[in-house]
Amino acid sequence: MCGIAGAGKTTYAMKLETQGYVRLSVDEEIWHRFGRYGVDYRTEEYEQHSDVARKAVRERLLVLLADGRDVVVDSSFWQRSQRCEYKRLIEQAGGRWRLVYLKADPDLLRRRLDVRADRRDANAAFPITAERLDHYLRVFEPTSDEGEHVVIVGDH
């Protein structure tokens, strides 16, 4: 999966779960291990918790691939280098990757994130403020010639 917060990666990945995929999520790993950002742990601990969660997801991915399982990694993968690293990891483990990029209009992302801010689940465990979304929009590296499947996200 690839896309900015609010694009629908988790919804898409959950649909794949119904088809037998195992969904791995750094956000959910943080939620289960540490709780909510700024509520159950101090905000300055977020990066450390993220590192722990990313390592756990990566290790579980390798185990699942070794078992021949279909896996979806529910993550933003906002940097091309991250996407390339995971592609290599998957290939080295004998798996085949498919990069799905959910491309959404920034106004749609804002509306979705406003709704999500009121939830109390793992996907809302790290608040995406308007300022943070603007930052994500500036630094996100859209896919280009990476073998990606682009899904244009609409307001349905």
C-alpha positions as YAML, in Angstrom:
chain: A
units: angstrom
residues:
- id: 1
  name: MET
  ca: [0.00, 0.00, 0.00]
- id: 2
  name: CYS
  ca: [1.09, 3.56, -0.60]
- id: 3
  name: GLY
  ca: [-0.67, 6.87, -0.03]
- id: 4
  name: ILE
  ca: [-1.13, 9.83, 2.25]
- id: 5
  name: ALA
  ca: [-3.04, 9.56, 5.52]
- id: 6
  name: GLY
  ca: [-6.77, 9.49, 4.83]
- id: 7
  name: ALA
  ca: [-6.49, 8.03, 1.32]
- id: 8
  name: GLY
  ca: [-8.18, 4.78, 2.35]
- id: 9
  name: LYS
  ca: [-5.24, 2.41, 2.72]
- id: 10
  name: THR
  ca: [-6.66, 0.67, 5.77]
- id: 11
  name: THR
  ca: [-10.11, 0.26, 4.20]
- id: 12
  name: TYR
  ca: [-8.51, -1.19, 1.06]
- id: 13
  name: ALA
  ca: [-6.24, -3.47, 3.11]
- id: 14
  name: MET
  ca: [-9.16, -4.68, 5.23]
- id: 15
  name: LYS
  ca: [-10.98, -5.74, 2.06]
- id: 16
  name: LEU
  ca: [-7.92, -7.79, 1.15]
- id: 17
  name: GLU
  ca: [-8.11, -9.41, 4.59]
- id: 18
  name: THR
  ca: [-11.52, -10.79, 3.62]
- id: 19
  name: GLN
  ca: [-9.77, -12.48, 0.69]
- id: 20
  name: GLY
  ca: [-7.28, -14.24, 2.97]
- id: 21
  name: TYR
  ca: [-4.51, -11.66, 3.21]
- id: 22
  name: VAL
  ca: [-2.82, -10.95, 6.53]
- id: 23
  name: ARG
  ca: [-2.80, -7.21, 7.16]
- id: 24
  name: LEU
  ca: [0.21, -5.68, 8.90]
- id: 25
  name: SER
  ca: [0.01, -2.13, 10.23]
- id: 26
  name: VAL
  ca: [2.60, -0.06, 12.05]
- id: 27
  name: ASP
  ca: [-0.19, 2.15, 13.43]
- id: 28
  name: GLU
  ca: [-1.98, -0.84, 14.91]
- id: 29
  name: GLU
  ca: [1.25, -2.27, 16.28]
- id: 30
  name: ILE
  ca: [1.89, 1.02, 18.11]
- id: 31
  name: TRP
  ca: [-1.72, 1.13, 19.33]
- id: 32
  name: HIS
  ca: [-1.60, -2.40, 20.74]
- id: 33
  name: ARG
  ca: [1.82, -2.03, 22.35]
- id: 34
  name: PHE
  ca: [1.77, 1.58, 23.56]
- id: 35
  name: GLY
  ca: [-1.69, 3.11, 23.16]
- id: 36
  name: ARG
  ca: [-2.63, 6.60, 21.95]
- id: 37
  name: TYR
  ca: [-0.13, 9.31, 21.08]
- id: 38
  name: GLY
  ca: [0.02, 11.93, 23.81]
- id: 39
  name: VAL
  ca: [-2.50, 10.05, 25.97]
- id: 40
  name: ASP
  ca: [-0.96, 6.70, 26.91]
- id: 41
  name: TYR
  ca: [2.63, 7.73, 26.16]
- id: 42
  name: ARG
  ca: [4.53, 10.98, 25.81]
- id: 43
  name: THR
  ca: [4.66, 12.54, 22.35]
- id: 44
  name: GLU
  ca: [8.46, 12.54, 22.40]
- id: 45
  name: GLU
  ca: [8.36, 8.72, 22.63]
- id: 46
  name: TYR
  ca: [6.57, 8.35, 19.29]
- id: 47
  name: GLU
  ca: [9.66, 7.85, 17.11]
- id: 48
  name: GLN
  ca: [11.05, 5.20, 19.45]
- id: 49
  name: HIS
  ca: [7.69, 3.39, 19.48]
- id: 50
  name: SER
  ca: [7.50, 3.67, 15.69]
- id: 51
  name: ASP
  ca: [10.90, 2.03, 15.36]
- id: 52
  name: VAL
  ca: [9.80, -0.86, 17.57]
- id: 53
  name: ALA
  ca: [6.58, -1.26, 15.59]
- id: 54
  name: ARG
  ca: [8.28, -1.09, 12.18]
- id: 55
  name: LYS
  ca: [10.75, -3.77, 13.26]
- id: 56
  name: ALA
  ca: [7.91, -6.01, 14.51]
- id: 57
  name: VAL
  ca: [5.97, -5.58, 11.26]
- id: 58
  name: ARG
  ca: [9.04, -6.35, 9.18]
- id: 59
  name: GLU
  ca: [9.82, -9.49, 11.19]
- id: 60
  name: ARG
  ca: [6.23, -10.70, 10.99]
- id: 61
  name: LEU
  ca: [6.20, -10.04, 7.24]
- id: 62
  name: LEU
  ca: [9.22, -12.29, 6.75]
- id: 63
  name: VAL
  ca: [7.66, -15.09, 8.82]
- id: 64
  name: LEU
  ca: [4.39, -14.86, 6.88]
- id: 65
  name: LEU
  ca: [6.19, -14.85, 3.52]
- id: 66
  name: ALA
  ca: [8.21, -17.90, 4.58]
- id: 67
  name: ASP
  ca: [4.88, -19.59, 5.34]
- id: 68
  name: GLY
  ca: [3.65, -18.75, 1.84]
- id: 69
  name: ARG
  ca: [0.97, -16.33, 3.09]
- id: 70
  name: ASP
  ca: [-0.47, -13.37, 1.21]
- id: 71
  name: VAL
  ca: [0.28, -10.17, 3.12]
- id: 72
  name: VAL
  ca: [-0.72, -6.53, 2.78]
- id: 73
  name: VAL
  ca: [1.43, -3.94, 4.49]
- id: 74
  name: ASP
  ca: [-0.90, -1.12, 5.51]
- id: 75
  name: SER
  ca: [1.52, 1.80, 5.51]
- id: 76
  name: SER
  ca: [1.99, 5.15, 3.78]
- id: 77
  name: PHE
  ca: [5.37, 4.27, 2.25]
- id: 78
  name: TRP
  ca: [5.78, 7.95, 1.49]
- id: 79
  name: GLN
  ca: [9.40, 7.67, 0.34]
- id: 80
  name: ARG
  ca: [10.45, 5.85, -2.80]
- id: 81
  name: SER
  ca: [13.47, 4.46, -0.93]
- id: 82
  name: GLN
  ca: [11.16, 2.79, 1.63]
- id: 83
  name: ARG
  ca: [9.12, 1.22, -1.15]
- id: 84
  name: CYS
  ca: [12.27, -0.05, -2.89]
- id: 85
  name: GLU
  ca: [13.58, -1.48, 0.39]
- id: 86
  name: TYR
  ca: [10.38, -3.45, 0.97]
- id: 87
  name: LYS
  ca: [10.30, -4.69, -2.63]
- id: 88
  name: ARG
  ca: [13.84, -6.06, -2.20]
- id: 89
  name: LEU
  ca: [12.94, -7.57, 1.16]
- id: 90
  name: ILE
  ca: [9.92, -9.33, -0.31]
- id: 91
  name: GLU
  ca: [11.82, -10.61, -3.35]
- id: 92
  name: GLN
  ca: [14.69, -11.87, -1.18]
- id: 93
  name: ALA
  ca: [12.13, -13.76, 0.92]
- id: 94
  name: GLY
  ca: [10.81, -15.42, -2.23]
- id: 95
  name: GLY
  ca: [7.65, -13.34, -2.42]
- id: 96
  name: ARG
  ca: [6.11, -11.22, -5.15]
- id: 97
  name: TRP
  ca: [5.15, -7.62, -4.46]
- id: 98
  name: ARG
  ca: [2.37, -5.45, -5.80]
- id: 99
  name: LEU
  ca: [2.49, -1.72, -5.10]
- id: 100
  name: VAL
  ca: [-0.97, -0.14, -4.80]
- id: 101
  name: TYR
  ca: [-0.92, 3.66, -4.70]
- id: 102
  name: LEU
  ca: [-4.11, 5.31, -3.46]
- id: 103
  name: LYS
  ca: [-4.10, 8.80, -4.94]
- id: 104
  name: ALA
  ca: [-6.52, 11.26, -3.35]
- id: 105
  name: ASP
  ca: [-7.29, 14.93, -3.64]
- id: 106
  name: PRO
  ca: [-6.00, 16.97, -0.66]
- id: 107
  name: ASP
  ca: [-9.48, 18.37, 0.07]
- id: 108
  name: LEU
  ca: [-10.87, 14.84, 0.32]
- id: 109
  name: LEU
  ca: [-8.01, 13.89, 2.66]
- id: 110
  name: ARG
  ca: [-8.81, 16.88, 4.88]
- id: 111
  name: ARG
  ca: [-12.50, 15.93, 5.11]
- id: 112
  name: ARG
  ca: [-11.70, 12.31, 5.90]
- id: 113
  name: LEU
  ca: [-9.11, 13.19, 8.52]
- id: 114
  name: ASP
  ca: [-11.54, 15.59, 10.21]
- id: 115
  name: VAL
  ca: [-13.99, 12.70, 10.62]
- id: 116
  name: ARG
  ca: [-11.24, 10.31, 11.73]
- id: 117
  name: ALA
  ca: [-10.06, 12.70, 14.46]
- id: 118
  name: ASP
  ca: [-13.22, 11.90, 16.46]
- id: 119
  name: ARG
  ca: [-12.58, 8.15, 16.46]
- id: 120
  name: ARG
  ca: [-10.79, 6.27, 19.22]
- id: 121
  name: ASP
  ca: [-9.25, 3.35, 17.36]
- id: 122
  name: ALA
  ca: [-5.78, 2.46, 16.11]
- id: 123
  name: ASN
  ca: [-6.16, 4.53, 12.96]
- id: 124
  name: ALA
  ca: [-6.77, 7.60, 15.07]
- id: 125
  name: ALA
  ca: [-4.04, 6.78, 17.58]
- id: 126
  name: PHE
  ca: [-1.72, 9.33, 15.94]
- id: 127
  name: PRO
  ca: [-3.55, 12.60, 15.26]
- id: 128
  name: ILE
  ca: [-3.17, 14.10, 11.79]
- id: 129
  name: THR
  ca: [-3.61, 17.84, 12.21]
- id: 130
  name: ALA
  ca: [-4.10, 20.20, 9.27]
- id: 131
  name: GLU
  ca: [-0.47, 21.30, 9.67]
- id: 132
  name: ARG
  ca: [0.77, 17.71, 9.71]
- id: 133
  name: LEU
  ca: [-1.26, 16.88, 6.59]
- id: 134
  name: ASP
  ca: [0.20, 19.92, 4.81]
- id: 135
  name: HIS
  ca: [3.66, 18.65, 5.73]
- id: 136
  name: TYR
  ca: [2.82, 15.16, 4.43]
- id: 137
  name: LEU
  ca: [1.56, 16.64, 1.17]
- id: 138
  name: ARG
  ca: [4.86, 18.51, 0.74]
- id: 139
  name: VAL
  ca: [7.17, 15.56, 1.48]
- id: 140
  name: PHE
  ca: [5.21, 12.65, -0.02]
- id: 141
  name: GLU
  ca: [6.96, 11.13, -3.04]
- id: 142
  name: PRO
  ca: [4.26, 9.93, -5.45]
- id: 143
  name: THR
  ca: [4.98, 6.71, -7.26]
- id: 144
  name: SER
  ca: [6.36, 6.93, -10.77]
- id: 145
  name: ASP
  ca: [7.55, 4.03, -12.93]
- id: 146
  name: GLU
  ca: [7.74, 1.70, -9.91]
- id: 147
  name: GLY
  ca: [5.43, -0.98, -11.24]
- id: 148
  name: GLU
  ca: [2.60, 0.58, -9.28]
- id: 149
  name: HIS
  ca: [-1.14, 0.13, -9.64]
- id: 150
  name: VAL
  ca: [-2.72, 3.58, -9.13]
- id: 151
  name: VAL
  ca: [-6.19, 3.83, -7.63]
- id: 152
  name: ILE
  ca: [-7.77, 7.27, -7.91]
- id: 153
  name: VAL
  ca: [-9.71, 7.76, -4.70]
- id: 154
  name: GLY
  ca: [-13.06, 9.47, -4.95]
- id: 155
  name: ASP
  ca: [-15.59, 10.62, -2.41]
- id: 156
  name: HIS
  ca: [-17.92, 7.60, -2.25]
...
